[in-house]
Amino acid sequence: MLLDVVTDKHFYRCAEGSIWTDEAFPYGFWCGYLSVFNQVNIVAPVYNVKCTRPGWLEVTGEKVSITAVPAGEGLEAFAMRLVKTCKILRQRKGIADKVIFRLPGFLSWLYQEMVKPALHQCGAEVTHDPVDVYAKDNSVGVWHPFLRKLHEGLLRQQCRQVCAISYATEHALQERYPPAAEAFHTHYSSIFLNNDEYHQRTQYPLHKPVRVLCISSLSHSYKGCDVMLAALRQLIDAGVTCHLTWIGGGQQVNRMQGAAVTLGLHTVADFVGNVSCEKKIRDAMDAADIFIMPSKKEKLPHALLGAMARSVICIASSVAGVNELLNEERIVERGSAQALSEAIQTCLRMSEKQRLDEAKQNFQRAQDFHYDLLQARRLAMFAQLRNAR
């Protein structure tokens, strides 16, 4: 049984034809669908590049292929590639047995319009809320209020047009974008936390300087690195000796390094780029005093859950789903450096026993995202879609 998976996530095609990702969803991710389906075909935007960059991972392989549509940024680029995209999508009509839409995504809507699959052929995985993408503090374009309403309405419509659906949150996304009354629905994310990812601290002293850790791609400005740097400057000015390590590469790295220099933080802020070794990431979490997720928008935050699984005290901005993970006092207004700085200082005033209690609470909450639990829900959704008639 052939499954099409439609996503707005863009990939890269090298001159020899191989397909690569710069940050997420490599070949191993797509192999997860092969637990139930015989073949997987990704439908996604693809840029043509001359060669790969360090840290990139291959996407396609045995039983995993791709149907590439033209990639581009912005409305003008979208309009220019629309005709070609529609032509490519129409060629998928009658080919795939089933389709899963990774939502939100305009390409998924376009696929539905061009291919017109039957209801029993369609499933969906809702990964995040488009409201976060076009939040007031995250969007300045004149078209963004219109685009927010458009994507919000499309997602509500798409969630009602599938026979099986999963959400990345336990409640938040379901309440805003409910499934059809007769549809099978569950919740899971694409995070993979196995036994090696978990570690419960037995002591929690603070380092000098305090070690602050962020793990996030810097391919986009909405990851909130500017907010983190501004909060770091406020901490230094308040007499807090601390050091920031940011793991994650992308086109914003140079700009953020320049911002750190401008703020006089170049000696206390390290940008280490992409780290593909999972043990090195776990070691960085174990060495951290506080983990920060300052994003202005986010899907279910994988790095945050990873840090919780390592018993790290975490602070995050108020994006969708975070309120299902952290206590209210650890959630700060997105885009507010002052709120972030104050939240960090509050954590630093805790006793070691209080830190250990909170670390244990994070560790226990992360148990709900163990691979075995999520995989059972994932396979149930895939099987429901496969068997739908």
C-alpha positions, 0 to 999 in steps of 0.5 A: 500500500502506497502512502503519500505524505504531504508537508510544507517542510522544504528539502534540498536536491543536489545536482546528482538528484539526492534529497537532503534536509538541513534540520529535521525529518531525515530518512529515519523519520519517514521510515516510521510510516513503513511500520504500516504502509509498504511504500512512502512518497513525500510530497514537498517543496524542494530547492535545487542546490549544487552541494550539501552542507555540513550537518545535512541528512539524507531524506529518501532511500529504500521504500521512501521516495519524493514528489518534488514541487517548486520551493520558494519564499513569500507570496510572489514566489508562490504565485510564480510556482503555482501553475507548475505545482498544480500540474505536478499534483494532478499527476498524483491522482489515482496513484497513492492508496492513502494520504496523510497531510502534515498540517497546517499546510497550504500544499495539503489543501492544494493536494486535496483540490488537485488530486481529490482523494476520497475521505476514507483515503485521508489522514492528518497529523496536526503539528502546530497552530497557525495562529502562533505563526501570525501572532502579533509579536511575530508578524509585521507583514500587511498580509499577515492578518489575512493569512492568519484567518486563511490558514486558521480557516483552512486548518479547521476545514482540513481537520473535518475532511479526514477519517483519522487524525492525530494532534501534537497536543493533548487538548489545545489543538483539538479544542481549536481545530476539532476533528469530524464527529465520526473520525478516529482521533488521537495525540502524539508527536514526532519526538522520539524519547527512548530509555537513553534519553531519560536521566533523573538528577540526584543533585542540582548545584548551580554552576558559576557562571550559571549555564543557560542552554538553548537548542533550536534551529536558527533557520528562522528569526521566530526562534527567539534568539534575539529575545534570549540575547536581550534577556541575557544582557539584562541578567548581566546588568543585574549582576548575574554571572551566566553563560549562554550556549545555543545549539543549532545552525541556520541562516540566522546564526551570523546575524545573531552572533553580530547581535551578541557582539553589539550587546557586548555578549560575545564572551558569554554567548556561544553559538556552536551550530548543528550538533548531530551526535545525540550523546553530545546533546544529552551531555549539554543538557546534563551540564546545563542549569536552566534550559530556555525555549524563547520561541515566538512560535513552535510546534510541540517543542522537542528540545524542551521535552528532551531537556525535561527528560534529562531533569533540567529546569525549563522556561518557555514562551507561551506558544501552543502546547507549552501549558500542557508541559510546564507549570504556569510560573515557568511560562513567559510572555513570548517576545518579552526579554524582561519576563524571561530575565525575571523568570530566570532570576526566580529559578536562580533563587530556588534552593537545591531541594526546590530545584530537585523537586522541579527537576523530578516533576519535569522528568515524570512529565516527560515519561508521557512522551516515551517512544513506546507510548507515542508509537502505540498511538501512532500505529493505531492511527496508521492502521485506522487509516489503512483499514478505512473503506 
